Amino acid sequence: KDYKVLAGMFWKVIPYKWRDEAKGLAKELNNTFGKYIRGQIFVCFLLFILATIFLWIGRMKYALVLGLIIGITDIIPYFGPIIGALPTLFLAASEGTSLIIRVGIILIVLQLIEGNILSPLIIGKSIHTHPVIIMFSLLVAGEVAGFTGLLLAVPTLVVIISVIRYFNNRNQRLSS
């Protein structure tokens, strides 16, 4: 509601000689974060499709609804997959041991696919970064700051990449 008022206050705080730089950098950050969010949503959509198919193949009742829950909750870093798996596991528990085992294997396979293939590949392409850099940033951030580091690793990487990309482009424009 107060976006324009807050933006106006922000630009008044920035010294006049830096405003063009700040506006260019803000535009780059907005662009890169938009791509990152769209990539995350696409990963969630693909996970929804895969979960629905795998659960249907595993003869799980309500595969479509459970796949939707798994896909939607995956947007929450680290806790989302657990939150999405719980209703599936509880429903499987009501049907028998063999279904719990099948569903458990399906959920593990889904998380391996999402964490090791879909997220690094799609997010990497959306922010134009190699998947190894994303995995490395998660590894380093997890070691340095634990759980908080894991939550903030990719958004921080997006900011760093945006700043580097902006200043590289600016330097190329100035040298041309």
N, C-alpha and C positions, 0 to 999 in steps of 0.2 A: 504494500500500500504506500509506503513512504520511500520507495526506491529512488525517485527523483530528488527528494529532499536530502536523503543520505548521500547520494552520489554528488550532489552539489556541494555538500559540506566536505566530502572527501577531497574534491578537486580544489576547494579553497585552501585546504591544509597543504597540498602539494605546491612547492614553489613554482612560480610561473615558468622559469627556464626548464623545468623538468617535466612539465605537463604533457608535451608531445611524446616524450619517451614513455611516460607512465601510461598514456592512453594506448600507445602501440603495444606495450607489454601487457596491459589489461586485455586488449583484444586478442593477443596470442594466447594468454592464459584461458580466456573464455572459450576460444576455439578448441584448444587441446582438451580442456575439461569436458567440453561438449562431446568430443569424440570418445573420451574415456567412458562417460556415462552411457552413450549409445552402445559402446562395446560391451559394457557390463549388462545392459538390458538384452543384447543379442545373445550373450552367454547364457543368461537366465532362460531365454526362450528356447535355445537349443537343448538345455538341460531338461526343460519341461517336455520337449518332444521325446528325447532319449528316455527319460524316466517313464513316461507314459508307455512307450513301446516295450521297454524292458519289463515293466510291471505287468503289462498285458501278456507278454510271452511267458512270464513267470506265473500266470494264472491268478493274479491278485485282483480281488474285487475292487471296484471303484478306481481303476488304474488312471483314468483321465483326471479325476479330482485330485488324487494323490500326486500325480505328476505335476499338476498345476501348483499344488502346495509346495512341492519340492522346488519347482522352478522359481516361484515368487520368493520363497524364503532364502534362496541362494544369493540374493542381492545383499543380505546381511553377512559381512565378512566373518568367517570362522564359526559363528553360532548358527547361522542360517541353515547350513546342511544338517546340523543336529536337530534343529527345530522342525525342519521339513521331514526328517527321517522318523521322528517320534510317532506321529499318527500312523504312518505306514507300518512301523514295527508293532504298535499296539493292535492294529487291525489284523496283522498277520498272526499275532499271538493268540487271538481269539479263534483262529482257524486250525492251529496245530503246529507242531515242532518243525515239520518238513518245510512248511511255508515260511516260518521265521528264518530258517537257514537260507532258503532261496532268496528271500527279500534282503537279508543281511548281505549276502554275496552281491546282489544287484546294487544295493546302496554303496557298497565299497567300490565296485567297478565304476559306478557313476561318478563318485568323488575322485577316483583316480583319473578318469577321462577328463573331468572338469578341471581339476587342479593341475594336471600335467600336460594336457593338450589344449583344451578349449580356451581357458583363461589366458595362458601365456601367448597362444597364437593369435587369438582375436584381439585381446587388449593390446598386444604388441603391434599388430597391424593398425589398429585404430589410432594409436599414438605414435606410430612409425618408429617403434623401438624393437630390437631383437628380443625374443622371448627369454633368452639366457640372461639378459640384463635385468628383466623383471624378476626372474627367479633369484638372481644374485642379490638384487636389492631386498627381496623378502628374506633371504638368508642372513644378510648383514643386519638388517633392521631387527630381525628376530633375536639375533645374538646380542645386539647392542641394547635394545630397549624391550625385549620380551614381547608379550602380547600386544602392548601399545605400539611397539615398533611394527609388528605385523599389520596392525590396523592402518597405520599411517604410511607404510612403505610405498605403495603404488601412488597414492595421491601426492606424496612428497616427490617421488620420481617424476610425476607429470609436471609439477611446478619447476623442478630443476631443468627438465628437458625443454619446457616452454621458454624459460629464461635464456638458456644457452642458444636455442634456435632463434629467438628474437634478436639477441645481440650478434649472432653470426650473420643473420640476414641484414641487419643494420650495417655491420662492418662491410659486407659485400656491396651494399648500396652506396656507402660512402667512398669506397675505393674505386668504384666504377666511374 
